[in-house]
Amino acid sequence: MNFIIWLIVGGIIGWVASLIMKRDAQQGIILNIVVGIVGSFLGGWLIAPLLGTGTVNSGDFSIMGLVSSLIGAVVLLLIINLFTRGRAR
């Protein structure tokens, strides 16, 4: 059951991040889930220690945990934009 919730929340975080970075038309649901999960790992590694919180991947479903996961997903899409377009949007 925890795995299903992890996929759903990862998909929502990836979708919101793709809306923020204006890449939603280029991504499907699977890529949104992947971006959300990988972005949560990235956010947990970079952002969560600065905010003093965990991420969705560590079981922290607080507002700050979701925010750090979202920031990690946006940073991941920014890195992808740098490599695919040569500049950040």
C-alpha positions as CSV (number, residue, x, y, z in Angstrom):
1,M,0.0,0.0,0.0
2,N,2.9,2.4,0.8
3,F,4.3,1.8,-2.7
4,I,1.1,2.9,-4.3
5,I,0.9,6.1,-2.3
6,W,4.6,6.7,-3.1
7,L,3.7,6.4,-6.9
8,I,0.7,8.7,-6.6
9,V,2.4,11.4,-4.6
10,G,5.5,11.2,-6.9
11,G,3.2,11.6,-9.9
12,I,1.5,14.6,-8.5
13,I,4.8,16.2,-7.5
14,G,6.2,15.5,-11.0
15,W,3.1,16.9,-12.7
16,V,3.2,20.1,-10.6
17,A,6.9,20.5,-11.3
18,S,6.3,20.0,-15.0
19,L,3.6,22.7,-14.9
20,I,6.0,25.1,-13.2
21,M,8.7,24.4,-15.8
22,K,6.2,24.4,-18.7
23,R,7.2,20.9,-19.8
24,D,3.8,19.3,-19.2
25,A,3.0,18.9,-22.9
26,Q,6.2,17.0,-23.4
27,Q,5.7,14.5,-20.5
28,G,3.3,11.7,-19.9
29,I,2.1,10.2,-16.6
30,I,5.1,7.8,-16.4
31,L,7.6,10.5,-16.9
32,N,5.8,12.7,-14.3
33,I,6.1,9.8,-11.8
34,V,9.8,9.3,-12.6
35,V,10.5,13.1,-12.3
36,G,8.6,13.2,-9.0
37,I,10.4,10.2,-7.4
38,V,13.9,11.2,-8.7
39,G,13.2,14.8,-7.8
40,S,12.2,13.7,-4.3
41,F,15.6,11.9,-3.9
42,L,17.4,15.0,-5.2
43,G,15.4,17.3,-2.9
44,G,16.1,14.9,0.0
45,W,19.8,15.1,-0.7
46,L,20.1,18.9,-1.4
47,I,17.0,20.7,0.0
48,A,15.7,18.8,3.0
49,P,18.8,19.3,5.2
50,L,18.5,23.1,4.6
51,L,14.9,23.0,5.6
52,G,15.4,20.6,8.4
53,T,12.8,18.1,7.1
54,G,12.5,14.8,5.3
55,T,11.0,14.1,1.9
56,V,8.2,12.0,0.5
57,N,10.6,9.2,-0.1
58,S,11.6,9.1,3.6
59,G,7.9,8.9,4.7
60,D,7.6,12.6,5.6
61,F,4.2,13.7,4.2
62,S,4.3,17.1,5.9
63,I,4.0,20.4,4.0
64,M,7.7,21.0,4.2
65,G,8.5,17.5,3.0
66,L,6.3,18.0,0.0
67,V,7.8,21.4,-0.7
68,S,11.4,19.9,-0.6
69,S,10.3,17.1,-2.9
70,L,8.8,19.7,-5.3
71,I,11.9,21.9,-5.3
72,G,14.0,18.8,-6.0
73,A,11.7,17.9,-9.0
74,V,11.9,21.5,-10.3
75,V,15.7,21.4,-10.0
76,L,15.8,18.1,-11.9
77,L,13.7,19.6,-14.7
78,L,16.0,22.6,-14.8
79,I,19.0,20.3,-15.2
80,I,17.2,18.4,-18.0
81,N,16.3,21.7,-19.7
82,L,20.0,22.7,-19.6
83,F,21.0,19.6,-21.4
84,T,18.2,19.4,-23.9
85,R,17.9,23.0,-24.9
86,G,21.2,24.5,-23.9
87,R,19.6,27.0,-21.6
88,A,17.3,27.1,-18.6
89,R,13.8,28.4,-18.9
